[in-house]
Amino acid sequence: MNELYHLIVRTERERELYEQARHLAGRFAARAANYDEQAEFPFADFADLKEAGFLSFTVPTEYGGQGASLYELVLVQEVLAQGSGATALSFGWHASILMRLFLLRRWPQSMLTRLAKEVTEHHVLINSAHSERATGSPARGGKPETSAVLRDGRWVLRGRKAFASLAPALDYVLISATIEDSGQVGEFLVPMASPGVRIEPAWNTLGMRATRSDDLILDGVEIEQEALVEMLEKPTGAVPAQGWLLHVPACYLGIAIAARHEAIRFAQTYQPNTLSQPIASTPEVQRKIAEMEWRLVHARHFLYTIADLWDRYPDKRSEMKEELATAKLVATNTALEVVDWAMRIVGGQSLFADNPLGRYYRDVRAGLHNPPADDLTLAWLVKRVLANHPPSEPSNH
């Protein structure tokens, strides 16, 4: 087992998940450069995930799934991302949405049962599409411009969503829309095969190119009345503590680990004619390796500790918003630093197009823009600190 996991993997089940994910990551890695270069969705990777039974990973066991804990999701995500960051992030959205739905259980029971059956038996893919160009990130509280009207017993949706990851492969998408009669915001389960749903290619980005997070157009889409699965009392994304979103920092740390591996491989094999041994023997390269290592040790153990606390203390989850957000902030910023150190070790050769470090460098940048953004995390931390330390009388000393 890789030395990074000797303390992380604690149980036989976790060891089995690690080995499964490691096998899949090896297959993903062989295809990742091509998918990135062509900006194509990794259908072959998802075929492997389906065959391995991973699409029902976070569906509870009573519904026929694997009932993964948050800790296990973080573990699998980190390993998968070492093969392909785009595939791991895409899978993470699917897995985290299912975790959220079955933890909160806000949907009608019949709809949860139906979705679980389709995921476990037919390997359907689901993601949400809440972002819009006009409103920006839902976490900022913007009200969706996408509209929903109840007409003759069916909902009619019109609007445009951005950043719809997995768009070419989705079977279902969760759409937030403003209900015209009441002004409330609802969440609707929309089959991608519905007439009026179409994908508009808009994902021409530097990083995470293979997620195909294209725009989704809803042009008079008619869906059944039961498709309104939840009323969103607060702006989309305002759930106080969203543990399932730790799949995001786990993904970016996985990419950083892949960069670390590449840098160490290079350092142990590259020997310029000015040296009698590979560059890994030099104090300066060893210092750079150590710079990567302490950052990874810090960020990873913090992330796994927060995931473990979420699993072990359900009654404390509502109080963990700031810890969860901080884990994401630390992980994504650490990933940037680690990839930078890896490229410093490899030097100019890291800039060549056929070197994977270029892809890792571009992909980790995307982590800064996944929710929650760093500025929101810092604002939450300050607000909590000041609320818990009210002004006191001036000291006489």
Secondary structure, 3 states (H helix, E strand, C coil): CCHHHCCCCCCHHHHHHHHHHHHHHHHHHHHHHHHHHHCCCCHHHHHHHHHCCHHHCCCCHHHCCCCCCHHHHHHHHHHHHHHCHHHHHHHHHHHHHHHHHHHHCCCCHHHHHHHHHHHHHHCCCEEEECCECCCECHHHCCCCCCEEEEECCEEEEEEEEEEECCHHHCCEEEEEEEECCCCCEEEEEEECCCCCEEEECCCCCCCCHHHCCEEEEEEEEEEEHHHEEEEECCCCCCCCCCHHHHHHHHHHHHHHHHHHHHHHHHHHHCCCCCCCCCHHHCHHHHHHHHHHHHHHHHHHHHHHHHHHHHHHCHHHHHHCHHHHHHHHHHHHHHHHHHHHHHHHHHHHHHHCCCCHHHHHHHHHHHHHHCCCCHHHHHHHHHHHHHHHCCCCCCCCC
